[in-house]
Amino acid sequence: MKILVVDDEEDVQSLFLQQFRKEIRNHEVEFDFALSGEKALDYLKDKHSEVVLILSDINMPGMSGIELLSRIRHDYDAPPPIVVMMITAYDDEENKRQAMENGANNYLTKPLDFKLLKENLKNLRT
């Protein structure tokens, strides 16, 4: 399963690679990373058919995660749709409402509960 993580904080990459080292080694998941919404859209131009899941931060400079979500739902709506989970440090109802209205499949808060995330991923594979 190919997962694209979109977050402007570079240390997120090492965190995901560490938390999922067993799953990566077993070829259960493969990660790619984009440091902005704009870079995520560039990545998706060529590889959208490979990506099963996008984990996107909401608060990023430039394009927000909500704007990215809206673009993904508009530009890449062909079946099967990409699963998009929003991740934010701000657990407020307005961000959650906007994310769900724009087509988010889930809404997770930082610090990420990786055990919960792995459970969500198992549900995607079945």
C-alpha positions, -999 to 999 in steps of 0.1 A, spaced: 0 0 0 15 33 -11 10 62 14 18 98 7 25 119 39 21 156 34 36 177 62 58 208 62 78 195 91 107 174 78 111 154 110 78 137 103 95 116 77 119 99 101 90 95 126 69 75 101 98 55 89 107 45 125 71 37 135 64 16 104 98 0 100 84 -36 104 56 -29 79 80 -14 55 104 -43 58 75 -67 52 65 -47 21 30 -40 36 34 -3 32 55 21 12 59 58 21 65 89 0 67 124 15 58 159 3 66 190 23 37 211 10 3 208 -6 18 221 -39 45 194 -39 18 168 -31 -2 178 -62 30 176 -83 36 141 -70 0 131 -77 1 142 -113 23 112 -122 15 87 -94 -21 93 -83 -31 58 -95 -5 42 -71 -14 61 -40 -40 44 -17 -38 68 12 -28 104 18 -21 116 54 -21 154 53 -13 180 78 -39 208 78 -18 238 88 9 243 63 24 274 47 10 281 12 -17 256 4 -35 243 35 -44 206 39 -81 215 35 -73 232 1 -52 202 -9 -81 178 1 -105 198 -20 -82 197 -50 -77 159 -46 -114 153 -44 -119 175 -75 -90 163 -96 -87 126 -86 -122 114 -80 -120 85 -104 -126 51 -87 -112 39 -65 -110 72 -47 -78 79 -27 -84 77 10 -74 110 27 -69 113 64 -63 148 78 -38 153 107 -37 183 129 -23 196 162 -55 216 165 -85 195 176 -111 222 169 -146 216 155 -142 241 126 -112 223 111 -129 190 116 -161 202 100 -142 217 70 -122 185 66 -153 162 66 -173 186 43 -144 185 18 -143 147 17 -118 136 44 -121 99 53 -108 105 88 -95 132 111 -65 125 134 -48 147 160 -12 152 168 7 137 185 -4 108 163 -15 76 179 4 52 156 -14 22 171 -48 37 160 -33 47 126 -21 11 120 -56 -2 129 -71 22 103 -46 9 77 -55 -27 84 -92 -18 77 -81 -3 44 -64 -35 33 -93 -57 40 
